[in-house]
Amino acid sequence: MTSEVMIMNRQAVVLAADSAVTYGGGPEPVVTLEAEKILPLTKTIALMVYSRGDVIGRSWSHIAHAFNKQHGDTDFDTVQECAKAFFAFIDGNRRLFPEAEERAEFEELMRLAVLTVLNHARAMRMYPGSPYQTDEAAFDAALDLYRAHLAHDEAGTERQPVEVLAGFSRDRFYELYGEMIDAILADALGDFGRGEETRAKIFDFAYMLATMPAFLEPYAGLVFAGFGNDDVFPVYEHFYASILVDGILKRAHDETTRVGVDDGPSAFVRTFAQADMTHAFLRGVHPLMFDMMIAMNLVTNEAAAEQALTEAGVEGERAAGIMEKLQATALPQLTMEFIRGSQSFSQEEFINPFIAVVAASGKRQLAETAKALVELNILKSSLQMTQTGVGGDVDVVMISRTAGVEWYARKS
């Protein structure tokens, strides 16, 4: 895990990150406090990474240092152009990412994916009142759930493969990985996995897992920030990236958070990974507390309506009918008014004043602010022994048009 903050105004962009990284899973993961998460790519552009810390065992710092050695003196016209060059440096780079290691990681991912579906199926069959009489029926149902999630997003819109793998056909996938997946199915499912219908579903599941932007597999967040030659004000690009597929890094641009300060607000703050205390500071209330307030508002509104009906002498089926109508319209509307009012108060009393200060701040003040926001999450982790993978020194980089990439704070 990690805690990171990006702040930018028209003068500069700053990146701040803790130094903790967690290796391994299970009851005793290993946590170290030496991770490099902010990585200069050129004289005016840096990369900040979070979540997954490597690509088939090569740390992002290793990759970024290799890129910097080759492209560090390049004057990219835009931050986007630098990001494209960084991904092009990874794609097809068999010297850095040998095919044998790529296949070994992909095989491990597929084994874990099948095991995950299998465990889900067992849980579904054991659930009280389960309609599934056999392990095979439960497995088919669980597999259909995962395939549906990969095929459609939360709104029900059909997903398309990530752009960089749009030309990666099912035929090519089967050519590369068919024998591997058949061996996994034989080990995990035995004769059941050899059935034509089940095999076809699993191959479909595996292909979508490799190509769709659901990112059920471990992934990294990549934040490119700074100035290109044509960028008047600082800009950042945010991507998700995970596995290598046929030599290509699976990745997707986060369209919802791409911001260029020149055509947007005068200041911008973005948090990544563990950020609940940062959000509490910025909004005036902890996110979990706000969720609880919303739930309690709905509950108390319903209780008040029921009490009012009782005091008015309305009982039985008539009271139930009125409550049903209130629950369908009026009561949710009251809760929405509460949400809008709370968000408006938070915006006016906390967020807007903070943004106003950020907009007028110099780069060192931005850097100190970003560092303090990350330290809030580290403090909570230390005091409450939660968020295990957050901690260590806070690294901070400042990027301005005049001075380029500068370290404000860096672990020794």
C-alpha positions as CSV (number, residue, x, y, z in Angstrom):
1,M,0.0,0.0,0.0
2,T,1.0,3.6,-0.1
3,S,0.0,7.2,0.4
4,E,0.6,9.8,-2.2
5,V,-0.5,13.4,-3.0
6,M,-0.2,15.6,-6.1
7,I,-0.8,19.4,-5.9
8,M,-0.4,21.8,-8.8
9,N,-1.1,25.4,-9.6
10,R,-0.1,27.6,-12.5
11,Q,3.5,27.8,-11.3
12,A,4.4,24.3,-10.4
13,V,3.4,20.7,-9.6
14,V,4.6,18.8,-6.6
15,L,4.5,15.0,-5.9
16,A,4.7,13.6,-2.4
17,A,4.9,9.9,-1.5
18,D,5.7,7.7,1.6
19,S,8.4,5.1,1.4
20,A,6.6,1.9,2.4
21,V,6.1,-1.1,0.2
22,T,4.6,-4.5,1.1
23,Y,5.9,-7.7,-0.4
24,G,4.0,-11.0,-0.1
25,G,0.6,-11.8,1.3
26,G,-0.9,-14.0,4.0
27,P,-0.7,-13.4,7.7
28,E,2.9,-12.1,7.8
29,P,3.6,-9.8,4.8
30,V,7.0,-8.1,4.7
31,V,7.0,-4.3,4.8
32,T,10.1,-2.3,3.9
33,L,10.5,1.5,4.1
34,E,12.9,2.0,1.2
35,A,10.7,2.2,-1.9
36,E,11.4,4.8,-4.6
37,K,8.0,6.0,-5.7
38,I,8.9,9.3,-7.3
39,L,11.1,8.9,-10.3
40,P,12.5,11.7,-12.5
41,L,12.2,10.8,-16.2
42,T,13.5,14.0,-17.8
43,K,14.6,17.4,-16.7
44,T,11.0,18.6,-16.4
45,I,8.8,15.5,-16.1
46,A,8.6,12.9,-13.2
47,L,6.7,9.7,-12.6
48,M,5.0,8.7,-9.4
49,V,3.9,5.1,-8.9
50,Y,1.6,3.4,-6.4
51,S,0.1,-0.1,-5.7
52,R,2.0,-2.8,-7.6
53,G,5.7,-2.0,-7.4
54,D,7.1,-4.0,-10.3
55,V,6.8,-5.5,-13.8
56,I,7.8,-9.2,-13.7
57,G,10.3,-8.4,-10.9
58,R,11.7,-5.2,-12.3
59,S,10.9,-2.3,-10.0
60,W,9.4,0.8,-11.5
61,S,12.6,2.6,-10.2
62,H,14.7,0.2,-12.2
63,I,12.6,0.8,-15.3
64,A,12.5,4.6,-14.9
65,H,16.3,4.8,-14.3
66,A,16.8,2.8,-17.5
67,F,14.4,5.1,-19.4
68,N,16.1,8.2,-18.0
69,K,19.5,6.9,-19.1
70,Q,18.2,6.7,-22.7
71,H,15.7,9.6,-22.8
72,G,16.6,11.9,-19.9
73,D,17.9,14.7,-22.1
74,T,14.9,14.5,-24.5
75,D,12.7,17.6,-24.7
76,F,9.3,16.1,-25.1
77,D,6.6,18.5,-26.4
78,T,4.0,17.3,-23.9
79,V,3.7,15.2,-20.8
80,Q,1.5,12.8,-22.8
81,E,4.3,12.4,-25.4
82,C,6.7,11.5,-22.6
83,A,4.2,8.9,-21.2
84,K,3.9,7.4,-24.7
85,A,7.7,7.1,-25.0
86,F,7.9,5.5,-21.5
87,F,5.4,2.8,-22.5
88,A,7.1,2.3,-25.9
89,F,10.4,1.8,-24.0
90,I,8.7,-1.1,-22.1
91,D,6.8,-2.7,-25.0
92,G,8.8,-5.4,-26.8
93,N,11.8,-4.8,-24.6
94,R,13.0,-8.4,-24.3
95,R,16.3,-7.4,-22.9
96,L,14.6,-6.0,-19.8
97,F,11.6,-8.3,-19.9
98,P,12.5,-11.8,-21.2
99,E,9.7,-13.8,-22.8
100,A,10.3,-16.8,-20.5
101,E,9.7,-14.6,-17.3
102,E,6.7,-13.0,-18.9
103,R,5.1,-16.4,-19.5
104,A,5.9,-17.6,-16.0
105,E,4.2,-14.6,-14.5
106,F,1.2,-15.0,-16.8
107,E,0.9,-18.7,-15.9
108,E,0.9,-17.8,-12.2
109,L,-1.8,-15.2,-12.8
110,M,-4.0,-17.7,-14.6
111,R,-3.5,-20.3,-11.9
112,L,-4.5,-17.8,-9.2
113,A,-7.5,-16.7,-11.3
114,V,-8.8,-20.2,-11.7
115,L,-8.2,-20.8,-7.9
116,T,-10.1,-17.6,-7.1
117,V,-13.1,-18.7,-9.1
118,L,-12.9,-22.2,-7.6
119,N,-12.9,-20.8,-4.0
120,H,-15.8,-18.5,-4.9
121,A,-17.7,-21.4,-6.2
122,R,-17.1,-23.4,-3.0
123,A,-18.4,-20.5,-1.0
124,M,-21.5,-20.2,-3.2
125,R,-22.3,-23.9,-2.8
126,M,-21.9,-23.8,1.0
127,Y,-24.1,-20.7,1.5
128,P,-27.4,-21.5,3.3
129,G,-30.1,-22.1,0.7
130,S,-27.7,-22.5,-2.1
131,P,-29.4,-23.7,-5.3
132,Y,-26.2,-25.4,-6.5
133,Q,-26.2,-29.2,-5.9
134,T,-22.7,-30.0,-7.3
135,D,-19.3,-28.3,-7.4
136,E,-19.5,-28.2,-11.2
137,A,-22.7,-26.2,-11.1
138,A,-21.4,-23.8,-8.6
139,F,-18.2,-23.3,-10.6
140,D,-20.1,-22.5,-13.7
141,A,-22.2,-19.9,-11.8
142,A,-19.1,-18.3,-10.3
143,L,-17.3,-18.3,-13.6
144,D,-20.3,-16.6,-15.3
145,L,-20.2,-13.9,-12.5
146,Y,-16.5,-13.1,-13.3
147,R,-17.0,-13.2,-17.0
148,A,-20.0,-10.8,-16.7
149,H,-17.9,-8.4,-14.6
150,L,-15.1,-8.5,-17.2
151,A,-17.5,-8.0,-20.1
152,H,-19.5,-5.0,-18.6
153,D,-18.7,-2.2,-16.3
154,E,-20.8,-1.2,-13.2
155,A,-23.3,0.7,-15.4
156,G,-23.8,-2.3,-17.6
157,T,-21.9,-0.8,-20.6
158,E,-20.0,-3.3,-22.6
159,R,-16.3,-3.1,-22.1
160,Q,-13.8,-2.9,-24.9
161,P,-10.2,-4.2,-24.8
162,V,-7.7,-1.7,-23.6
163,E,-6.6,0.3,-26.6
164,V,-3.0,-1.0,-26.7
165,L,-4.3,-4.6,-26.9
166,A,-7.2,-3.9,-29.3
167,G,-5.4,-5.8,-32.1
168,F,-4.6,-8.8,-29.9
169,S,-6.9,-11.4,-31.3
170,R,-8.3,-14.5,-29.5
171,D,-6.6,-16.6,-32.1
172,R,-3.2,-15.1,-31.1
173,F,-4.1,-15.5,-27.4
174,Y,-4.9,-19.2,-27.9
175,E,-1.8,-19.7,-29.9
176,L,0.4,-18.3,-27.1
177,Y,-1.4,-19.5,-24.0
178,G,-3.8,-22.3,-25.0
179,E,-1.5,-25.2,-24.0
180,M,-0.6,-23.5,-20.8
181,I,-4.3,-22.9,-19.8
182,D,-5.2,-26.5,-20.7
183,A,-2.5,-27.7,-18.3
184,I,-3.8,-25.4,-15.6
185,L,-7.3,-26.7,-16.1
186,A,-6.2,-30.3,-15.9
187,D,-4.4,-29.6,-12.6
188,A,-7.2,-27.6,-11.0
189,L,-10.4,-29.1,-12.4
190,G,-9.5,-32.6,-13.7
191,D,-12.0,-34.1,-16.1
192,F,-14.5,-31.3,-15.5
193,G,-12.1,-28.8,-17.0
194,R,-11.9,-30.7,-20.2
195,G,-15.6,-30.4,-21.0
196,E,-16.1,-28.4,-24.1
197,E,-18.5,-25.8,-22.7
198,T,-16.5,-25.2,-19.5
199,R,-13.2,-25.0,-21.4
200,A,-14.7,-22.4,-23.8
201,K,-15.9,-20.3,-20.9
202,I,-12.5,-20.4,-19.1
203,F,-10.7,-19.5,-22.3
204,D,-13.1,-16.6,-22.7
205,F,-12.5,-15.6,-19.0
206,A,-8.7,-15.8,-19.5
207,Y,-8.8,-13.7,-22.7
208,M,-10.9,-11.0,-21.1
209,L,-8.8,-11.0,-17.9
210,A,-5.7,-10.3,-20.1
211,T,-7.3,-7.6,-22.3
212,M,-10.2,-5.8,-20.6
213,P,-9.8,-2.7,-18.5
214,A,-11.4,-4.2,-15.3
215,F,-7.9,-4.8,-13.8
216,L,-8.9,-7.7,-11.6
217,E,-5.2,-8.6,-11.6
218,P,-2.6,-6.7,-9.5
219,Y,-2.0,-3.3,-11.1
220,A,0.0,-0.1,-10.6
221,G,-1.1,3.5,-10.8
222,L,1.3,5.7,-12.9
223,V,1.2,9.4,-12.5
224,F,3.2,11.4,-15.1
225,A,3.6,15.1,-14.2
226,G,5.5,18.2,-15.2
227,F,6.0,20.3,-18.3
228,G,6.5,19.5,-21.9
229,N,7.9,22.1,-24.2
230,D,4.4,23.0,-25.4
231,D,2.8,22.9,-21.9
232,V,2.2,26.4,-20.7
233,F,1.2,25.2,-17.3
234,P,1.9,21.9,-15.4
235,V,-0.1,18.8,-16.6
236,Y,-0.4,15.3,-15.4
237,E,-1.4,12.0,-17.0
238,H,-2.8,9.1,-14.9
239,F,-2.6,5.5,-16.1
240,Y,-3.3,2.0,-14.7
241,A,-0.8,-0.7,-15.8
242,S,-0.5,-4.4,-14.9
243,I,0.9,-7.3,-16.8
244,L,2.8,-8.0,-20.0
245,V,0.8,-9.7,-22.7
246,D,2.7,-10.8,-25.8
247,G,5.4,-8.3,-24.9
248,I,3.0,-5.4,-24.5
249,L,2.3,-3.7,-21.1
250,K,-1.5,-3.8,-20.5
251,R,-2.5,-0.3,-19.6
252,A,-5.4,2.2,-19.7
253,H,-5.5,5.9,-19.4
254,D,-7.7,7.2,-16.6
255,E,-9.9,9.6,-18.6
256,T,-11.8,10.9,-15.6
257,T,-8.8,12.5,-13.8
258,R,-6.7,13.9,-16.7
259,V,-6.3,17.5,-15.9
260,G,-4.4,20.3,-17.6
261,V,-4.3,23.4,-15.5
262,D,-4.3,25.7,-18.5
263,D,-7.9,24.8,-19.4
264,G,-9.0,23.8,-15.9
265,P,-9.0,25.2,-12.4
266,S,-6.2,27.5,-11.1
267,A,-5.2,24.8,-8.6
268,F,-5.7,21.1,-8.2
269,V,-5.2,18.5,-5.6
270,R,-5.3,14.7,-6.2
271,T,-4.7,11.9,-3.8
272,F,-3.7,8.3,-4.6
273,A,-4.0,5.0,-2.7
274,Q,-4.4,5.4,1.1
275,A,-5.9,8.9,1.6
276,D,-8.7,8.8,4.2
277,M,-7.0,11.3,6.6
278,T,-6.1,13.6,3.7
279,H,-9.8,13.5,2.6
280,A,-10.8,14.2,6.2
281,F,-8.6,17.3,6.3
282,L,-9.7,18.6,2.9
283,R,-13.4,17.9,3.4
284,G,-13.8,18.5,7.1
285,V,-15.1,14.9,7.8
286,H,-13.7,11.4,7.5
287,P,-15.1,9.6,4.4
288,L,-16.4,6.6,6.5
289,M,-18.0,9.0,9.0
290,F,-19.8,10.8,6.1
291,D,-21.1,7.4,4.8
292,M,-22.4,6.6,8.3
293,M,-24.0,10.0,8.6
294,I,-25.9,9.4,5.3
295,A,-27.1,6.0,6.5
296,M,-28.2,7.4,9.8
297,N,-30.0,10.2,8.2
298,L,-32.0,7.8,6.1
299,V,-32.8,5.6,9.1
300,T,-33.8,8.5,11.4
301,N,-36.0,10.0,8.6
302,E,-37.9,6.7,8.3
303,A,-38.2,6.4,12.1
304,A,-39.6,9.9,12.3
305,A,-42.1,9.2,9.5
306,E,-43.3,6.0,11.2
307,Q,-43.6,7.9,14.6
308,A,-45.6,10.7,12.9
309,L,-48.0,8.1,11.3
310,T,-48.5,6.4,14.7
311,E,-49.2,9.7,16.5
312,A,-51.7,10.6,13.7
313,G,-53.5,7.3,14.3
314,V,-52.6,5.8,11.0
315,E,-52.0,2.1,11.4
316,G,-52.0,-1.3,9.7
317,E,-52.1,-1.6,5.9
318,R,-52.8,2.1,5.4
319,A,-49.6,3.1,7.3
320,A,-47.6,0.4,5.4
321,G,-48.9,1.8,2.1
322,I,-48.0,5.4,3.0
323,M,-44.5,4.3,4.3
324,E,-43.9,2.5,1.0
325,K,-44.6,5.6,-1.0
326,L,-42.4,7.7,1.3
327,Q,-39.6,5.2,1.0
328,A,-39.8,5.4,-2.8
329,T,-39.7,9.2,-3.1
330,A,-39.9,11.6,-0.3
331,L,-37.5,10.0,2.2
332,P,-34.6,9.4,-0.3
333,Q,-35.1,13.0,-1.5
334,L,-34.7,14.2,2.0
335,T,-31.5,12.3,2.3
336,M,-30.2,13.6,-1.0
337,E,-30.9,17.2,0.3
338,F,-28.8,16.3,3.4
339,I,-26.0,15.0,1.1
340,R,-26.1,18.1,-1.1
341,G,-26.2,20.5,1.9
342,S,-23.3,18.7,3.6
343,Q,-21.2,18.7,0.4
344,S,-22.0,22.3,-0.2
345,F,-20.9,23.2,3.3
346,S,-17.7,21.1,2.9
347,Q,-16.9,22.8,-0.4
348,E,-17.5,26.4,0.9
349,E,-15.9,26.0,4.3
350,F,-13.0,23.6,3.7
351,I,-12.2,22.9,0.1
352,N,-12.6,26.3,-1.5
353,P,-10.4,28.1,1.1
354,F,-7.7,25.4,0.8
355,I,-7.7,25.6,-3.1
356,A,-7.5,29.4,-2.8
357,V,-4.3,29.1,-0.7
358,V,-2.9,26.5,-3.0
359,A,-3.6,28.7,-6.1
360,A,-1.5,31.5,-4.6
361,S,1.3,29.3,-3.1
362,G,4.9,29.1,-4.3
363,K,6.4,25.7,-5.1
364,R,8.0,25.3,-1.7
365,Q,4.8,26.0,0.1
366,L,3.1,23.5,-2.2
367,A,5.8,20.9,-1.4
368,E,5.4,21.4,2.4
369,T,1.6,21.1,2.1
370,A,1.8,17.9,0.1
371,K,4.3,16.4,2.5
372,A,2.1,17.3,5.5
373,L,-1.0,15.6,3.8
374,V,0.9,12.4,3.3
375,E,2.2,12.5,6.9
376,L,-1.4,12.6,8.2
377,N,-1.9,9.1,6.8
378,I,1.4,7.9,8.2
379,L,0.4,9.3,11.6
380,K,-2.9,7.4,11.6
381,S,-1.1,4.2,10.6
382,S,1.4,4.7,13.4
383,L,-1.1,5.5,16.1
384,Q,-3.8,3.0,15.2
385,M,-1.6,0.3,13.6
386,T,-3.8,0.2,10.5
387,Q,-2.9,0.6,6.8
388,T,0.2,-1.5,7.4
389,G,1.9,-0.5,4.2
390,V,2.0,3.2,4.9
391,G,5.0,4.8,6.5
392,G,8.7,5.7,6.3
393,D,10.2,9.0,5.1
394,V,8.2,11.2,2.7
395,D,9.8,12.0,-0.6
396,V,8.7,15.2,-2.3
397,V,9.6,16.5,-5.8
398,M,8.8,20.0,-7.1
399,I,8.6,20.7,-10.9
400,S,8.5,24.2,-12.3
401,R,9.0,25.7,-15.7
402,T,12.1,27.6,-14.6
403,A,13.9,25.1,-12.5
404,G,12.6,21.7,-13.7
405,V,12.6,18.7,-11.4
406,E,13.9,19.5,-7.9
407,W,13.9,17.4,-4.7
408,Y,12.3,19.2,-1.8
409,A,12.6,16.1,0.5
410,R,14.4,12.8,-0.2
411,K,15.2,9.9,2.0
412,S,18.9,9.4,2.6
